[in-house]
Amino acid sequence: METGAITQYIDVAQIVLYMFWAFFAGLIYYLLRENHREGYPMDSGRENGPKIEGWPPVPEPKTFKTQDGHTYLSPDLARPDGTYSGQPTHGWNGAPLEPVGDPLLAGVGPGAWAMRADIPDADPHGHPKIVPLRVAADHSVAQQDVDPRGLPVWGADKVVAGTVVDLWVDRMEMMFRYAEVQLAGSDKRVLLPMTFARIKKDGTHVQAILGHQFVNVPQTKSNEQITLLEEEKITAYYGAGTLYATPERQEPII
């Protein structure tokens, strides 16, 4: 027999190859199983419909500890999900949902949101990351940029919704996340995500929603910090506006 041969038909290289195949098959199974920790079991979308686990089945919950001392399970089958107000456009399974009531608050389509933790995102020292400039007085607007404070906010219909009174800065990323808008003719203030704003010399322009729709932007519990859940709902409101702000936006492009 040749060097490395165990029997006339089996040698070391052959055994190593079979071991690699077995390891690789186990690795694929493990990765597929771990992939089912988020998003499974899937909801069929039908009332009292089946829960789809897929293959492999959903693994046993694993406990994760976060830096701030909280713990969470993955998967957490008892975790509440974001609520929505919608109904299927057709009777077949998997039909898209259309909003019921105010489409910007219905929580469907581009306005869908997840039930994130109702606590502020924090830095390594436990302080809220996103705060207004009146709190983070050591931050400011760069001299070469337009400072939107004191300038009007225009909706997609060219109607003034209000005036920017402050900016909310992410102290970890060193960037502005929100503009705080004082609504016209009201003492109410709402937050405008900077990703939906275009700041120009004449003011801040928003294409996502109309001027009168700013009044229903979800509020924060505090005027000096924002929670992860509040961020989710506020961003979802503007996201919904990209499709539902006007009836024309829901029509085909062609």
HUBEL-V401768 format. One record per pair of residues at least 24 apart in sequence whose C-alpha atoms are under 7 Angstrom apart, sorted by sequence separation. I is the first residue (numbers start at 0). J is the second residue. D is the distance in whole Angstrom. If there is no record, write none. Layout:
BEGIN
i=I j=J d=D
i=I j=J d=D
END
This chain:
BEGIN
i=31 j=55 d=7
i=32 j=56 d=7
i=82 j=106 d=7
i=83 j=107 d=6
i=32 j=57 d=7
i=32 j=58 d=6
i=189 j=216 d=6
i=189 j=218 d=6
i=208 j=237 d=7
i=207 j=237 d=6
i=81 j=112 d=6
i=207 j=238 d=7
i=81 j=113 d=5
i=208 j=240 d=5
i=80 j=113 d=6
i=81 j=114 d=5
i=132 j=165 d=7
i=207 j=240 d=5
i=208 j=241 d=7
i=80 j=114 d=5
i=131 j=165 d=7
i=132 j=166 d=6
i=207 j=241 d=5
i=79 j=114 d=7
i=131 j=166 d=6
i=132 j=167 d=6
i=209 j=244 d=7
i=131 j=167 d=4
i=132 j=168 d=7
i=208 j=244 d=5
i=36 j=73 d=6
i=37 j=74 d=6
i=130 j=167 d=5
i=131 j=168 d=6
i=36 j=74 d=5
i=129 j=167 d=6
i=130 j=168 d=6
i=129 j=168 d=5
i=130 j=169 d=7
i=129 j=169 d=4
i=128 j=169 d=5
i=129 j=170 d=6
i=128 j=170 d=5
i=192 j=234 d=7
i=128 j=171 d=6
i=122 j=171 d=7
i=152 j=202 d=6
i=153 j=203 d=6
i=154 j=204 d=6
i=155 j=205 d=6
i=160 j=210 d=5
i=147 j=198 d=7
i=150 j=201 d=7
i=151 j=202 d=5
i=152 j=203 d=5
i=153 j=204 d=5
i=154 j=205 d=5
i=155 j=206 d=4
i=159 j=210 d=6
i=160 j=211 d=6
i=150 j=202 d=5
i=151 j=203 d=6
i=152 j=204 d=6
i=153 j=205 d=6
i=154 j=206 d=6
i=155 j=207 d=7
i=158 j=210 d=5
i=155 j=208 d=6
i=156 j=209 d=5
i=160 j=213 d=7
i=145 j=199 d=7
i=154 j=208 d=6
i=155 j=209 d=5
i=156 j=210 d=7
i=145 j=200 d=6
i=147 j=202 d=6
i=154 j=209 d=4
i=155 j=210 d=7
i=147 j=203 d=7
i=154 j=210 d=4
i=153 j=210 d=6
i=67 j=125 d=7
i=131 j=223 d=6
i=130 j=223 d=6
i=130 j=224 d=5
i=129 j=224 d=6
i=129 j=225 d=7
i=127 j=224 d=7
i=119 j=224 d=7
i=119 j=225 d=6
i=120 j=226 d=7
i=119 j=226 d=4
i=120 j=227 d=6
i=118 j=226 d=5
i=119 j=227 d=6
i=117 j=226 d=5
i=118 j=227 d=6
i=117 j=227 d=6
i=116 j=227 d=6
i=117 j=228 d=5
i=115 j=227 d=6
i=116 j=228 d=6
i=115 j=228 d=5
i=114 j=228 d=6
i=113 j=231 d=7
i=112 j=231 d=6
i=112 j=232 d=6
i=112 j=235 d=6
i=111 j=235 d=6
i=110 j=235 d=4
i=109 j=235 d=7
i=110 j=236 d=6
i=110 j=238 d=5
i=109 j=238 d=5
i=110 j=239 d=4
i=109 j=239 d=5
i=108 j=239 d=7
i=104 j=236 d=6
i=103 j=236 d=5
i=103 j=239 d=5
i=103 j=240 d=6
i=103 j=243 d=7
i=102 j=243 d=6
END
